[in-house]
C-alpha cells in the first residue's frame, strides 16, 4: 500500500532521481497523497535584526517551497501534481520528519543518497530505526528499473516481511525476478566434527536449503519468478557478501526487513541492516517495517 508517500527533498540534483522513481511508484500504486518535505537549517537571526527584517524567515521558507514546486511541476504528470503537497520546516530534520509521519499516517518515505556524502548515513539510519513505515533510499543518478529484486534472507521474521514486500511488487510488474540470497557460515568449532572445512561447508549449505524450504512454505509466492542463491561467508562479515552480490548482479533494489519497535525495545534494527544502509551507496534499498510498529511517539522524540 502506497496511499501516502513522503518525499524528502534537499534541492540538489538528487531530487530529479527521486522524482523519476516517484512517477513509477505513485502511478503504479494509485497513490492518494504525495507530500514533498524539506527541512531548512535553523535560521539563527539575532532578535534585533529580526525586528528590522521580520519577513526574512518567511521569505526564506517560501523561496525554498517555490523551488521545489517548480521542479515537481516540470517533472511529474499532472495527475501526480494534483495530489502533491509541499512542506518546508525549519530545524532538525529527524524530529520534523518523524512528527510528520506520525501526524499524516505516511506509508512510505522516499529519500535520496549522494555519492559523496558526509555523516555516514546518519539520517537514513535514524529513520530506519524510528519511522513507523517503509523507507526507500535511492542513490543519486540511479535508474528506475523493475527487473530483479534482491532479498538477503536469514529466514527470520525480518526476512519474511522483506520477502513479502518484494513479492507484492513482483506481482504488480511483468518480468520481475526475485533473488533470495542466504549467506551461510562455517562455525569455528567445525574441526571437532572430524570433517574438513569444505565438507562442513556443505553440511551448512544443506541445512540452509532445508531452512529455505520451511521459510517459503509460509509465504504465498505462487506465480512469482523466484531464485535462491547460497553464499559462503569467508570473512566473518555477511554484509560484504550481500553488497558484492548486489554490485555483481545490479538488482533494481535491495529489500531488507527491520525489527518492529515497541516502547520497551532498544533502538536496534539489526546490525546487518545498519551496515547495509551505511555502506551501500549504489543500489536503491527498501527498508521494510510493518506499518505502525514503532515505539510511542514521544519516546522516539526524546531519544533523538
Buried (B, 14 or more C-beta within 10 A) or exposed (E): EBEBBBBBBBEEEBBBBBBBBBBEBBEEBEBEBBBBBBBBEEEEEEEEEEEEEEEEBEEBBEEBBEBBBEBBEEBBEEEBBEBBEBBBBBEEBBBBBBBBBBEBEBBBBBBBBBEEBEEEBEBBBBBBBBBBBBBBBBBBEBEBBBEBBBBBBBBEEBBBBBBBBBBEBBBEBEEBBBBBBBBBBBEEEBEEEEBEEEEBBEBBBEEBEEBBEEBBEEBEBEEBEBEBEBBBBEEEBBBBBBBEBBEEEEBBBBBBBBBBBEEEEEBEBBEBBBBBBBBBBBBBBBBBBBBEBBBEBEBBBEEE
